[in-house]
Amino acid sequence: MKNVKLSRVALVALLASAAWMTVVPAQAQPMMGDYGMHGGATSHHERMTKYAEKRQADLKAKLHLTAAQEPAWNSFVQAMKPPAKPVAQPLDRDALAKLPTPERIEKMNAQHEANFAAMQTQMKQRGEAAKQFYAQLTAEQQKVFDAETVPQGHPMMGPGRKGRPD
């Protein structure tokens, strides 16, 4: 008698969990919206690109650039654009899975160092472009540039943000 009750409880639990497993993925998909694995990165990139372009246009308007300063501005804006392909290269997870742990750790460390070096190089290039542009500005324009380019954190989170992307 006890075994029959236990079997029924186990069967009911198994059926309930199977039903749960079929319902959960179906409901999770639509809730992900733009931030799902497919399309989320693209739409986020597009929003951030539009936000950066708006900030650059606002900065340019506030600086009241002369015609002689336009080439320096164009060089600055070009240097600030994100690269066409990501600076950091992703790990080849399939290849890493085939390696023993010590070799996998070494490979991951080497990739991290290469990615970090590439990002540092890009940051230095952007810094140099900003310095070159800054040198072309008048003292009054430099004050405006200083005030407008103070890091504010992520534009969509946290206190101190200057505004949200449209």
Secondary structure in CASP SS format (residue, H / E / C, confidence):
PFRMAT SS
TARGET T0000
AUTHOR 0000-0000-0000
METHOD secondary structure of the structure
MODEL  1
M C 1.00
K H 1.00
N H 1.00
V H 1.00
K H 1.00
L H 1.00
S H 1.00
R H 1.00
V H 1.00
A H 1.00
L H 1.00
V H 1.00
A H 1.00
L H 1.00
L H 1.00
A H 1.00
S H 1.00
A H 1.00
A H 1.00
W H 1.00
M H 1.00
T H 1.00
V H 1.00
V H 1.00
P H 1.00
A H 1.00
Q H 1.00
A H 1.00
Q H 1.00
P H 1.00
M H 1.00
M C 1.00
G H 1.00
D H 1.00
Y H 1.00
G C 1.00
M C 1.00
H C 1.00
G C 1.00
G H 1.00
A H 1.00
T H 1.00
S H 1.00
H H 1.00
H H 1.00
E H 1.00
R H 1.00
M H 1.00
T H 1.00
K H 1.00
Y H 1.00
A H 1.00
E H 1.00
K H 1.00
R H 1.00
Q H 1.00
A H 1.00
D H 1.00
L H 1.00
K H 1.00
A H 1.00
K H 1.00
L H 1.00
H C 1.00
L C 1.00
T C 1.00
A H 1.00
A H 1.00
Q H 1.00
E H 1.00
P H 1.00
A H 1.00
W H 1.00
N H 1.00
S H 1.00
F H 1.00
V H 1.00
Q H 1.00
A H 1.00
M H 1.00
K C 1.00
P C 1.00
P C 1.00
A C 1.00
K C 1.00
P C 1.00
V C 1.00
A C 1.00
Q C 1.00
P C 1.00
L C 1.00
D C 1.00
R H 1.00
D H 1.00
A H 1.00
L H 1.00
A H 1.00
K C 1.00
L C 1.00
P C 1.00
T H 1.00
P H 1.00
E H 1.00
R H 1.00
I H 1.00
E H 1.00
K H 1.00
M H 1.00
N H 1.00
A H 1.00
Q H 1.00
H H 1.00
E H 1.00
A H 1.00
N H 1.00
F H 1.00
A H 1.00
A H 1.00
M H 1.00
Q H 1.00
T H 1.00
Q H 1.00
M H 1.00
K H 1.00
Q H 1.00
R H 1.00
G H 1.00
E H 1.00
A H 1.00
A H 1.00
K H 1.00
Q H 1.00
F H 1.00
Y H 1.00
A H 1.00
Q C 1.00
L C 1.00
T C 1.00
A H 1.00
E H 1.00
Q H 1.00
Q H 1.00
K H 1.00
V H 1.00
F H 1.00
D H 1.00
A H 1.00
E H 1.00
T C 1.00
V C 1.00
P C 1.00
Q C 1.00
G C 1.00
H C 1.00
P C 1.00
M C 1.00
M C 1.00
G C 1.00
P C 1.00
G C 1.00
R C 1.00
K C 1.00
G C 1.00
R C 1.00
P C 1.00
D C 1.00
END
